[in-house]
């Protein structure tokens, strides 16, 4: 993509993503894609610093994820969405299956992790996402594939990664501390 051209979340068309993902796109309020991906790294670092030590393994209610599980969920989801974006950007028209987030959490070992190990892994994943999406041209960003029965553009996947993070950070701050 031409570095002089800013892609904002408001540039997306509703046909580029399933309505379920609209909440993640809307929360971005027109942010520029690469700025949102980059700021997500500093936001994660700040959030990790902000987590009270006794709250990392805390869940606000029975059956809810702990803070650590939420953070690892963000990383799992980003990896999956980045993989989908790679497949679609390379014009792979194979329909991809969905994933059940609740099945991932018990096997994530999130509650055996430290804040530092979570932050280190998140930074690696986000750096990879940023590098990948910056490498794409406009045609690749506009390509659409199908996952979990719904069409999604590559650029919509990138924005959903950012909006998903913002959504969960809001929940963490409202319900966890």
C-alpha contacts under 8 A as a table, 3 or more apart, distances in Angstrom:
res1	aa1	res2	aa2	distance
1	X	5	X	7.43
1	X	134	X	6.70
1	X	135	X	6.97
1	X	136	X	5.56
1	X	137	X	3.85
1	X	138	X	5.14
2	X	5	X	5.50
2	X	137	X	7.17
2	X	138	X	7.79
3	X	6	X	7.28
6	X	32	X	6.20
6	X	33	X	7.46
7	X	11	X	6.69
7	X	32	X	5.47
7	X	33	X	5.70
7	X	34	X	7.99
8	X	11	X	5.36
8	X	12	X	7.60
8	X	30	X	5.35
8	X	31	X	5.33
8	X	32	X	4.19
8	X	33	X	5.77
9	X	12	X	5.71
9	X	25	X	6.36
9	X	26	X	7.83
9	X	28	X	6.78
9	X	29	X	7.16
9	X	30	X	4.72
9	X	31	X	5.78
9	X	32	X	6.52
9	X	33	X	6.92
9	X	159	X	6.57
10	X	13	X	7.91
10	X	29	X	7.38
10	X	30	X	4.84
10	X	31	X	7.80
11	X	30	X	7.94
12	X	16	X	6.75
12	X	155	X	7.99
12	X	156	X	6.89
13	X	16	X	5.55
13	X	17	X	7.87
14	X	17	X	5.97
14	X	18	X	7.56
14	X	19	X	7.30
14	X	22	X	7.86
15	X	18	X	7.32
15	X	151	X	7.89
16	X	144	X	7.26
16	X	151	X	6.67
16	X	152	X	5.14
16	X	153	X	5.15
16	X	156	X	6.39
17	X	21	X	6.57
17	X	22	X	7.51
17	X	150	X	7.35
17	X	151	X	5.96
17	X	152	X	4.54
17	X	153	X	6.62
17	X	156	X	6.38
18	X	21	X	5.77
18	X	22	X	7.23
18	X	150	X	5.97
18	X	151	X	6.66
18	X	152	X	6.94
19	X	22	X	5.12
19	X	23	X	7.99
20	X	23	X	6.75
21	X	24	X	5.43
21	X	25	X	6.58
21	X	160	X	6.77
22	X	25	X	5.02
22	X	26	X	5.83
23	X	26	X	5.13
23	X	27	X	6.15
23	X	163	X	7.76
24	X	27	X	5.42
24	X	28	X	7.04
24	X	159	X	7.67
24	X	160	X	5.52
24	X	162	X	7.63
24	X	163	X	4.11
24	X	164	X	5.42
24	X	166	X	7.74
24	X	167	X	6.69
25	X	28	X	5.62
25	X	29	X	7.63
25	X	159	X	6.23
25	X	160	X	5.94
25	X	163	X	5.62
26	X	29	X	5.70
26	X	30	X	7.79
26	X	163	X	7.75
27	X	163	X	6.05
27	X	166	X	7.21
27	X	167	X	7.24
28	X	31	X	5.51
28	X	162	X	7.70
28	X	163	X	5.92
28	X	166	X	7.76
31	X	35	X	7.37
31	X	36	X	6.30
32	X	35	X	5.45
32	X	36	X	5.99
33	X	36	X	5.12
33	X	37	X	6.25
33	X	158	X	7.39
33	X	159	X	6.48
34	X	37	X	5.03
34	X	38	X	6.08
34	X	130	X	6.95
34	X	134	X	7.57
35	X	38	X	5.11
35	X	39	X	5.90
36	X	39	X	5.16
36	X	40	X	6.02
36	X	162	X	6.35
37	X	40	X	5.21
37	X	41	X	7.09
37	X	126	X	7.21
37	X	129	X	7.95
37	X	130	X	6.28
37	X	162	X	6.17
38	X	41	X	5.57
38	X	42	X	7.27
38	X	126	X	7.99
38	X	130	X	7.27
39	X	42	X	5.29
39	X	43	X	6.07
40	X	43	X	4.95
40	X	44	X	6.05
40	X	162	X	6.94
40	X	165	X	7.54
41	X	44	X	5.21
41	X	45	X	6.32
41	X	122	X	7.90
41	X	123	X	6.33
41	X	126	X	6.92
42	X	45	X	5.01
42	X	46	X	6.14
43	X	46	X	5.09
43	X	47	X	6.03
44	X	47	X	4.99
44	X	48	X	6.04
44	X	119	X	7.24
45	X	48	X	5.22
45	X	49	X	6.33
45	X	119	X	6.70
46	X	49	X	5.14
46	X	50	X	6.13
47	X	50	X	4.90
47	X	51	X	6.27
47	X	169	X	7.97
48	X	51	X	5.40
48	X	115	X	6.36
48	X	119	X	7.11
49	X	52	X	7.97
51	X	55	X	6.40
51	X	56	X	6.60
52	X	55	X	5.28
52	X	56	X	7.01
53	X	56	X	6.06
54	X	57	X	7.10
54	X	58	X	7.27
55	X	58	X	4.77
55	X	67	X	6.92
55	X	176	X	7.49
55	X	177	X	7.67
56	X	66	X	6.83
56	X	67	X	5.10
56	X	68	X	5.45
56	X	111	X	7.97
56	X	115	X	7.63
57	X	66	X	5.11
57	X	67	X	5.86
57	X	68	X	5.93
57	X	69	X	7.98
57	X	111	X	5.98
58	X	65	X	8.00
58	X	66	X	4.85
58	X	67	X	6.06
58	X	176	X	7.59
59	X	62	X	7.19
59	X	63	X	7.94
59	X	64	X	5.65
59	X	65	X	5.52
59	X	66	X	4.22
59	X	67	X	6.65
59	X	176	X	7.21
60	X	64	X	6.69
60	X	66	X	7.63
60	X	175	X	6.56
60	X	176	X	5.94
61	X	64	X	5.52
65	X	68	X	7.88
65	X	69	X	5.56
65	X	70	X	6.16
66	X	69	X	5.03
66	X	70	X	6.28
66	X	111	X	7.70
67	X	70	X	5.13
67	X	71	X	6.36
67	X	172	X	7.19
67	X	176	X	7.51
68	X	71	X	5.16
68	X	72	X	6.23
68	X	110	X	5.41
68	X	111	X	5.97
68	X	113	X	7.48
68	X	115	X	7.89
68	X	118	X	7.99
69	X	72	X	5.14
69	X	73	X	5.95
69	X	105	X	6.42
69	X	108	X	7.59
69	X	110	X	5.16
69	X	111	X	6.77
70	X	73	X	4.96
70	X	74	X	6.36
70	X	168	X	7.40
71	X	74	X	5.15
71	X	75	X	6.67
71	X	118	X	7.38
72	X	75	X	5.07
72	X	76	X	6.21
72	X	105	X	7.98
72	X	108	X	7.16
72	X	110	X	6.18
72	X	118	X	7.10
73	X	76	X	5.04
73	X	77	X	6.04
73	X	101	X	7.43
73	X	104	X	7.83
73	X	105	X	6.91
74	X	77	X	5.25
74	X	78	X	6.11
74	X	164	X	7.50
74	X	165	X	6.48
75	X	78	X	5.10
75	X	79	X	6.20
75	X	121	X	7.95
75	X	122	X	6.11
75	X	125	X	7.10
76	X	79	X	5.26
76	X	80	X	6.32
77	X	80	X	5.08
77	X	81	X	6.07
77	X	161	X	7.70
78	X	81	X	5.13
78	X	82	X	5.89
78	X	125	X	7.58
78	X	126	X	7.97
78	X	161	X	5.79
79	X	82	X	5.09
79	X	83	X	6.12
79	X	125	X	7.10
80	X	83	X	5.09
80	X	84	X	6.26
81	X	84	X	4.97
81	X	85	X	6.10
81	X	157	X	6.15
81	X	158	X	7.72
81	X	161	X	7.10
82	X	85	X	4.97
82	X	86	X	6.18
82	X	129	X	6.48
82	X	157	X	7.42
82	X	158	X	7.53
83	X	86	X	5.05
83	X	87	X	6.31
84	X	87	X	5.18
84	X	88	X	6.17
84	X	96	X	7.68
84	X	147	X	7.63
84	X	154	X	7.92
84	X	157	X	7.91
85	X	88	X	5.12
85	X	89	X	5.80
85	X	153	X	7.72
85	X	154	X	4.91
85	X	155	X	7.94
85	X	157	X	6.39
85	X	158	X	7.71
86	X	89	X	5.12
86	X	90	X	6.15
86	X	154	X	7.89
87	X	90	X	5.35
87	X	91	X	6.51
87	X	92	X	5.22
87	X	93	X	7.92
87	X	145	X	7.98
88	X	91	X	4.99
88	X	92	X	5.38
88	X	93	X	6.93
88	X	140	X	7.90
88	X	143	X	6.20
88	X	144	X	6.07
88	X	145	X	5.16
88	X	153	X	7.54
88	X	154	X	6.38
89	X	92	X	7.45
89	X	136	X	7.79
89	X	140	X	4.76
89	X	141	X	6.52
89	X	143	X	5.91
89	X	144	X	7.84
89	X	154	X	6.26
90	X	140	X	7.26
91	X	143	X	7.08
91	X	145	X	7.85
92	X	145	X	7.53
93	X	145	X	6.09
93	X	146	X	7.54
94	X	145	X	7.77
94	X	146	X	7.57
95	X	145	X	7.02
95	X	146	X	5.04
95	X	147	X	5.65
95	X	148	X	7.75
95	X	149	X	7.68
96	X	146	X	6.25
96	X	147	X	4.38
96	X	148	X	6.22
97	X	147	X	5.56
97	X	148	X	4.82
97	X	149	X	7.58
98	X	147	X	6.13
98	X	148	X	4.21
98	X	149	X	7.94
99	X	148	X	7.87
100	X	103	X	5.52
100	X	104	X	6.99
101	X	104	X	5.28
101	X	105	X	6.78
102	X	105	X	5.59
102	X	106	X	7.60
103	X	106	X	6.54
103	X	107	X	7.54
104	X	107	X	5.58
104	X	108	X	6.12
105	X	108	X	5.07
105	X	109	X	7.66
105	X	110	X	7.61
106	X	109	X	6.90
109	X	112	X	5.47
109	X	113	X	6.92
110	X	113	X	5.30
113	X	117	X	6.35
113	X	118	X	6.70
114	X	117	X	5.26
114	X	118	X	6.32
115	X	118	X	5.23
115	X	119	X	6.15
116	X	119	X	5.07
116	X	120	X	6.04
117	X	120	X	5.12
117	X	121	X	6.23
118	X	121	X	5.31
118	X	122	X	6.09
119	X	122	X	5.05
119	X	123	X	6.11
120	X	123	X	5.30
120	X	124	X	6.43
121	X	124	X	5.15
121	X	125	X	6.26
122	X	125	X	5.14
122	X	126	X	6.02
123	X	126	X	5.16
123	X	127	X	5.91
124	X	127	X	5.20
124	X	128	X	6.19
125	X	128	X	5.07
125	X	129	X	6.24
126	X	129	X	4.90
126	X	130	X	6.04
127	X	130	X	5.10
127	X	131	X	6.07
128	X	131	X	5.19
128	X	132	X	6.00
129	X	132	X	5.09
129	X	133	X	6.07
130	X	133	X	5.38
130	X	134	X	6.04
131	X	134	X	5.26
131	X	135	X	6.26
132	X	135	X	5.24
132	X	136	X	6.94
133	X	136	X	5.49
133	X	141	X	7.94
133	X	158	X	7.38
136	X	139	X	7.97
136	X	140	X	5.78
136	X	141	X	6.33
137	X	140	X	5.39
137	X	141	X	6.35
138	X	141	X	5.11
138	X	142	X	6.25
139	X	142	X	5.22
139	X	143	X	6.40
140	X	143	X	5.27
140	X	154	X	7.12
141	X	153	X	6.92
141	X	154	X	4.89
141	X	155	X	4.91
142	X	153	X	5.75
142	X	154	X	6.05
142	X	155	X	6.33
143	X	153	X	5.44
143	X	154	X	5.91
144	X	151	X	6.39
144	X	152	X	5.34
144	X	153	X	4.09
144	X	154	X	6.31
145	X	151	X	5.57
145	X	152	X	5.61
145	X	153	X	6.39
145	X	154	X	7.90
146	X	149	X	6.14
146	X	150	X	5.28
146	X	151	X	4.35
146	X	152	X	6.06
147	X	150	X	5.45
147	X	151	X	6.52
147	X	152	X	7.32
152	X	156	X	6.43
152	X	157	X	6.84
153	X	156	X	5.10
153	X	157	X	6.38
154	X	157	X	5.19
154	X	158	X	6.55
155	X	158	X	5.05
155	X	159	X	6.41
156	X	159	X	5.12
156	X	160	X	6.05
157	X	160	X	5.00
157	X	161	X	6.27
158	X	161	X	5.28
158	X	162	X	6.80
159	X	162	X	5.18
159	X	163	X	6.11
160	X	163	X	4.92
160	X	164	X	5.68
161	X	164	X	5.28
161	X	165	X	6.44
162	X	165	X	5.27
162	X	166	X	6.39
163	X	166	X	4.97
163	X	167	X	6.01
164	X	167	X	5.06
164	X	168	X	6.32
165	X	168	X	5.34
165	X	169	X	6.12
166	X	169	X	5.11
166	X	170	X	6.20
167	X	170	X	5.31
167	X	171	X	6.52
168	X	171	X	5.00
168	X	172	X	6.09
169	X	172	X	5.01
169	X	173	X	6.23
170	X	173	X	5.32
170	X	174	X	6.14
171	X	174	X	5.08
171	X	175	X	5.80
171	X	176	X	7.55
172	X	175	X	5.52
172	X	176	X	5.11
172	X	177	X	7.16
173	X	176	X	5.87
173	X	177	X	5.81
174	X	177	X	6.78
